[in-house]
Amino acid sequence: MGREAGVDAGSRRRHPPAQSRPRAGPSRLFAVHPHLQFKLLFLDCGLYKVVRICLENFWPRLIPGGVLILDNFNHETSPGETKAVRELLPGKSNRSFGFAHQPTGYLIKD
């Protein structure tokens, strides 16, 4: 028997269609778990809006000395990632990995 759309196979309970469920995201995550902090963040998005939302929500929770790794920073295929970082973290020094094509950069939080 195959899985039916919208059915949890363990309980056979019907879930509402994806369109009617509340959107998951960082703001919802931190509303439920406000205590969370991070030592390492790895963003592999490339899209301006997604990176911006992630930075707005995760950067304040990155501990001092924590590392933000950016998969597509300053990469021609994903200019949105660079734009979001420069807008939200102006003056932060981006470092690069000299040994890899990607990830392309990282920041260490002061």
N, CA and C of each residue as an Amber inpcrd file, in Angstrom:
protein
   330
   0.8520000  -1.1640000   0.0000000   0.0000000   0.0000000   0.0000000
   0.9040000   1.2360000   0.0000000   0.6930000   2.1530000  -0.9210000
   1.4870000   3.3790000  -1.0140000   0.9870000   4.4340000  -0.0490000
   1.8200000   5.4210000   0.1550000   1.4260000   6.5310000   1.0390000
   0.4440000   7.4230000   0.3260000  -0.5970000   7.7890000   1.0160000
  -1.5720000   8.7210000   0.4670000  -1.1040000  10.1400000   0.7540000
  -1.3690000  11.0510000  -0.1610000  -1.0150000  12.4530000   0.0460000
  -1.7390000  12.9950000   1.2620000  -0.9810000  13.6560000   2.1390000
  -1.5940000  14.2790000   3.3050000  -1.9390000  13.3190000   4.4260000
  -1.4090000  12.0930000   4.3780000  -1.7270000  11.1160000   5.4120000
  -0.4450000  10.6920000   6.1050000  -0.4420000  10.6900000   7.4070000
   0.6730000  10.1990000   8.1970000   0.5040000   8.6880000   8.2880000
   1.4360000   7.9430000   7.7120000   1.2930000   6.4900000   7.6270000
   1.2180000   5.8300000   8.9960000   1.8950000   6.4060000  10.0080000
   1.8880000   5.7990000  11.3330000   0.5360000   5.8980000  12.0050000
  -0.1010000   7.0360000  11.9420000  -1.3650000   7.2110000  12.6580000
  -2.5690000   7.2260000  11.7230000  -2.3270000   7.2770000  10.4420000
  -3.3830000   7.3690000   9.4290000  -4.2230000   8.6210000   9.6450000
  -3.6320000   9.6110000  10.2620000  -4.3030000  10.8720000  10.5370000
  -4.1280000  11.7830000   9.3290000  -5.1750000  12.4500000   8.9490000
  -5.0990000  13.3590000   7.8050000  -4.5250000  14.6950000   8.2410000
  -3.6240000  15.2300000   7.4360000  -3.0500000  16.5520000   7.6590000
  -3.6620000  17.5100000   6.6520000  -3.7770000  18.7840000   7.0020000
  -4.3040000  19.7450000   6.0240000  -3.3420000  19.8740000   4.8480000
  -3.8540000  20.2520000   3.6920000  -2.9770000  20.4490000   2.5410000
  -1.8900000  21.4660000   2.8650000  -0.7450000  21.3710000   2.2040000
   0.4030000  22.2360000   2.4800000   0.0370000  23.7140000   2.4060000
  -0.8590000  24.0970000   1.4960000  -1.2120000  25.5030000   1.3360000
  -1.8840000  26.0730000   2.5790000  -2.5780000  25.2600000   3.3540000
  -3.3150000  25.7740000   4.4970000  -2.5360000  25.6570000   5.8120000
  -1.3820000  24.9840000   5.7930000  -0.5690000  24.8780000   6.9990000
   0.1770000  26.1830000   7.2270000   0.4260000  26.5280000   8.5010000
   1.2380000  27.7220000   8.7610000   2.6250000  27.5260000   8.1750000
   3.1760000  28.5810000   7.6050000   4.5010000  28.4900000   7.0060000
   5.5580000  28.2940000   8.0780000   6.4080000  27.3580000   7.8480000
   7.5390000  27.1560000   8.7420000   8.6120000  28.1620000   8.3590000
   9.4020000  28.5440000   9.2850000  10.4770000  29.4750000   9.0080000
  11.1730000  29.8660000  10.2860000  12.2440000  30.6310000  10.1640000
  13.0110000  30.9990000  11.3520000  12.1970000  31.7260000  12.4070000
  11.3300000  32.6490000  12.0150000  10.5720000  33.3880000  13.0290000
   9.6550000  32.4520000  13.8170000   9.0720000  31.4900000  13.1520000
   8.2280000  30.5160000  13.8490000   9.0710000  29.6070000  14.7340000
  10.2130000  29.1840000  14.2240000  11.1180000  28.3350000  14.9960000
  11.5350000  29.0260000  16.2860000  11.9370000  30.3010000  16.1920000
  12.4330000  31.0040000  17.3730000  11.3060000  31.4680000  18.2890000
  10.0970000  31.5450000  17.7870000   8.9560000  31.8230000  18.6640000
   8.7040000  30.6300000  19.5860000   8.9050000  29.4410000  19.0560000
   8.7020000  28.2160000  19.8300000   9.9280000  27.8960000  20.6910000
  11.1280000  28.2140000  20.1860000  12.3870000  27.8900000  20.8780000
  13.2620000  29.1390000  20.9890000  12.8730000  30.1200000  21.8030000
  13.6200000  31.3780000  21.8680000  15.0210000  31.2500000  22.4680000
  15.3230000  30.1310000  23.1020000  16.6180000  29.9330000  23.7570000
  17.7340000  29.5060000  22.7970000  17.4040000  29.1430000  21.5670000
  18.3990000  28.5820000  20.6570000  19.4930000  29.5820000  20.3040000
  20.7340000  29.0970000  20.3190000  21.9000000  29.8400000  19.8630000
  22.7450000  28.8880000  19.0380000  23.6480000  29.4590000  18.2330000
  24.4200000  28.6470000  17.3050000  25.8930000  29.0160000  17.3290000
  26.7460000  28.0310000  17.0650000  28.1840000  28.2460000  16.9190000
  28.5630000  28.2980000  15.4430000  27.7770000  27.6140000  14.6220000
  28.0920000  27.4990000  13.2040000  26.8070000  27.5990000  12.3940000
  26.8210000  28.4670000  11.3900000  25.7180000  28.5680000  10.4300000
  26.2850000  28.3450000   9.0430000  25.6270000  27.5270000   8.2520000
  26.0350000  27.2830000   6.8730000  24.8510000  27.6360000   5.9840000
  25.0050000  28.7000000   5.1900000  23.9330000  29.1060000   4.2850000
  24.2720000  28.6510000   2.8690000  23.4030000  27.8590000   2.3160000
  23.5540000  27.3650000   0.9450000  22.2500000  27.6700000   0.2200000
  21.9720000  28.9610000   0.0700000  20.7040000  29.3890000  -0.5240000
  20.9450000  30.1120000  -1.8410000  21.7230000  31.1780000  -1.7810000
  22.0090000  31.9640000  -2.9700000  20.9520000  32.9930000  -3.3210000
  19.7450000  32.8370000  -2.8270000  18.6570000  33.7470000  -3.1690000
  18.5870000  34.8930000  -2.1640000  18.4920000  36.1160000  -2.6640000
  18.5140000  37.3030000  -1.8260000  17.5060000  37.2330000  -0.6860000
  16.2480000  36.9850000  -1.0000000  15.1920000  37.0080000   0.0150000
  15.4320000  35.9510000   1.0910000  15.8210000  34.7620000   0.6940000
  16.0540000  33.6710000   1.6430000  17.2520000  33.9910000   2.5390000
  18.3370000  34.4660000   1.9430000  19.5340000  34.7960000   2.7250000
  19.2250000  35.9390000   3.6850000  18.4970000  36.9320000   3.2200000
  18.1470000  38.0700000   4.0710000  17.3300000  37.6150000   5.2920000
  16.3140000  36.8020000   5.0740000  15.4930000  36.2920000   6.1820000
  16.3470000  35.4590000   7.1410000  17.2080000  34.6270000   6.5950000
  18.0820000  33.8100000   7.4520000  19.0170000  34.6850000   8.2790000
  19.6340000  35.6750000   7.6550000  20.5480000  36.5480000   8.3900000
  19.8170000  37.3450000   9.4670000  18.6460000  37.8610000   9.1510000
  17.8710000  38.6340000  10.1310000  17.5310000  37.7980000  11.3640000
  17.3120000  36.5180000  11.1620000  16.8830000  35.6550000  12.2630000
  18.0100000  34.8790000  12.9280000  19.0010000  34.4560000  12.1650000
  20.0540000  33.6150000  12.7160000  21.2740000  34.3960000  13.2060000
  21.6460000  35.4970000  12.5450000  22.8440000  36.2410000  12.9450000
  22.7800000  36.6820000  14.4040000  21.6580000  37.2290000  14.8900000
  21.6080000  37.6220000  16.3000000  21.7860000  36.4380000  17.2620000
  21.5420000  35.2310000  16.7990000  21.6520000  34.0390000  17.6440000
  22.9830000  33.3200000  17.4750000  23.8320000  33.8300000  16.6000000
  25.1780000  33.2850000  16.4380000  26.0300000  33.8490000  17.5670000
  26.6710000  32.9810000  18.3260000  27.4340000  33.4320000  19.4870000
  28.7030000  34.1560000  19.0440000  29.2590000  35.0290000  19.8960000
  30.5480000  35.6600000  19.5650000  31.6050000  34.5870000  19.3160000
  32.3400000  34.7550000  18.2440000  33.3090000  33.7430000  17.8310000
  32.7020000  32.6990000  16.9160000  31.3680000  32.7360000  16.7490000
  30.6800000  31.7930000  15.8660000  31.0000000  32.0760000  14.4050000
  30.8250000  31.0800000  13.5720000  31.2010000  31.1690000  12.1640000
  29.9680000  31.0440000  11.2700000  29.8660000  31.9650000  10.3160000
  28.8370000  31.9180000   9.2730000  29.5380000  31.5400000   7.9770000
  29.2010000  30.3790000   7.4200000  29.7840000  29.9290000   6.1500000
  28.7810000  30.2190000   5.0450000  29.2800000  30.8210000   3.9700000
  28.4410000  31.2210000   2.8380000  28.8620000  30.4320000   1.6080000
  27.9550000  29.6540000   1.0750000  28.2840000  28.7930000  -0.0530000
  28.4800000  29.5670000  -1.3470000  27.7610000  30.6740000  -1.5140000
  27.7900000  31.3740000  -2.7970000  28.1700000  32.8500000  -2.6910000
  28.8720000  33.2500000  -1.6340000  29.2290000  34.6580000  -1.4710000
  30.1740000  35.0840000  -2.5880000  29.8670000  36.2290000  -3.1860000
  30.7020000  36.8070000  -4.2470000  30.8550000  35.8560000  -5.4310000
  29.8180000  35.0910000  -5.6790000  29.8340000  34.1280000  -6.7900000
  28.8640000  34.6160000  -7.8600000  29.2720000  34.5620000  -9.0960000
  28.4610000  35.1220000 -10.1880000  27.1050000  34.4460000 -10.3590000
  26.9620000  33.2260000  -9.8830000  25.6820000  32.5330000 -10.0530000
  24.6370000  32.9540000  -9.0170000  25.0820000  33.6050000  -7.9330000
  24.1490000  33.9550000  -6.8510000  24.4490000  35.3310000  -6.2700000
  24.2350000  36.3840000  -7.0420000  24.5490000  37.7250000  -6.5320000
  23.6740000  38.1400000  -5.3460000  22.5310000  37.5160000  -5.1730000
  21.6360000  37.8560000  -4.0780000  22.2350000  37.5740000  -2.7100000
  23.0310000  36.5400000  -2.6060000  23.6600000  36.2120000  -1.3230000
  24.6280000  37.3170000  -0.9130000  25.4380000  37.7630000  -1.8450000
  26.3950000  38.8370000  -1.5720000  25.6690000  40.1230000  -1.2140000
  24.6180000  40.4590000  -1.9500000  23.8480000  41.6780000  -1.7000000
  23.2540000  41.6680000  -0.2910000  22.6460000  40.5620000   0.1120000
  22.0250000  40.4650000   1.4350000  23.0620000  40.5940000   2.5480000
  24.1960000  39.9440000   2.3970000  25.2450000  40.0190000   3.4170000
  25.7680000  41.4450000   3.5320000  26.0090000  42.0860000   2.4140000
  26.5360000  43.4600000   2.4560000  25.5340000  44.4420000   3.0330000
  24.2430000  44.2310000   2.7910000  23.2130000  45.1100000   3.3410000
  23.0400000  44.9250000   4.8520000  23.0030000  43.6660000   5.2960000
  22.7020000  43.3900000   6.6980000  23.9320000  43.3510000   7.6050000
  25.0830000  43.0920000   7.0340000  26.3120000  43.0100000   7.8190000
  27.3850000  43.9230000   7.2270000  27.0810000  45.2120000   7.0900000
  28.0580000  46.1090000   6.4770000  29.3190000  46.1990000   7.3400000
  30.4410000  46.2420000   6.6880000  31.6990000  46.3640000   7.4070000
  32.2620000  45.0570000   7.9360000  31.5060000  43.9760000   7.8340000
  32.0230000  42.6870000   8.2840000  33.0170000  42.1710000   7.2570000
  34.1200000  41.6720000   7.7310000  35.1720000  41.1810000   6.8470000
  34.8690000  39.7470000   6.4220000  34.7050000  39.5480000   5.1280000
  34.4750000  38.2220000   4.5800000  35.8180000  37.5740000   4.2880000
  35.9660000  36.3660000   4.7190000  37.1940000  35.6080000   4.4700000
  36.8750000  34.5200000   3.4540000  37.8840000  34.0980000   2.7400000
  37.6220000  33.0780000   1.7270000  38.4120000  31.8110000   2.0040000
  37.8870000  30.7310000   1.4680000  38.5690000  29.4500000   1.5280000
  39.4470000  29.3520000   0.2820000  40.7340000  29.3240000   0.4580000
  41.6350000  29.2700000  -0.6830000  41.7350000  27.9060000  -1.3210000
  41.1800000  26.9050000  -0.6820000  41.3520000  25.5330000  -1.1520000
  40.1020000  24.9410000  -1.7910000  39.0310000  25.7450000  -1.9310000
  37.7750000  25.1770000  -2.4250000  37.0660000  26.1380000  -3.3720000
  36.3620000  25.5810000  -4.3340000  35.5240000  26.3790000  -5.2270000
  34.2990000  26.8770000  -4.4720000  33.6960000  26.0050000  -3.6810000
  32.5670000  26.3530000  -2.8150000  32.6560000  25.5020000  -1.5740000
  32.3540000  25.9740000  -0.3990000  31.8270000  27.3040000  -0.0960000
  32.8550000  28.3910000  -0.4030000  32.3460000  29.5770000  -0.6670000
  33.2100000  30.6490000  -1.1380000  33.7000000  31.5730000  -0.0430000
  33.0350000  31.6050000   1.1110000  33.4890000  32.5280000   2.1340000
  32.9080000  32.2390000   3.4990000  33.4430000  32.9570000   4.4790000
  32.9270000  32.8270000   5.8370000  33.1890000  34.1190000   6.6080000
  32.4000000  34.3110000   7.6570000  32.5360000  35.4500000   8.5600000
  32.6170000  34.8950000   9.9800000  33.4090000  35.5550000  10.8030000
  33.4710000  35.2020000  12.2220000  32.8440000  36.3580000  12.9870000
  31.8560000  36.0530000  13.8140000  31.1620000  37.0930000  14.5630000
  32.0410000  37.5820000  15.7070000  32.1270000  38.9010000  15.8450000
  32.9150000  39.5080000  16.9400000  32.2300000  39.2910000  18.2580000
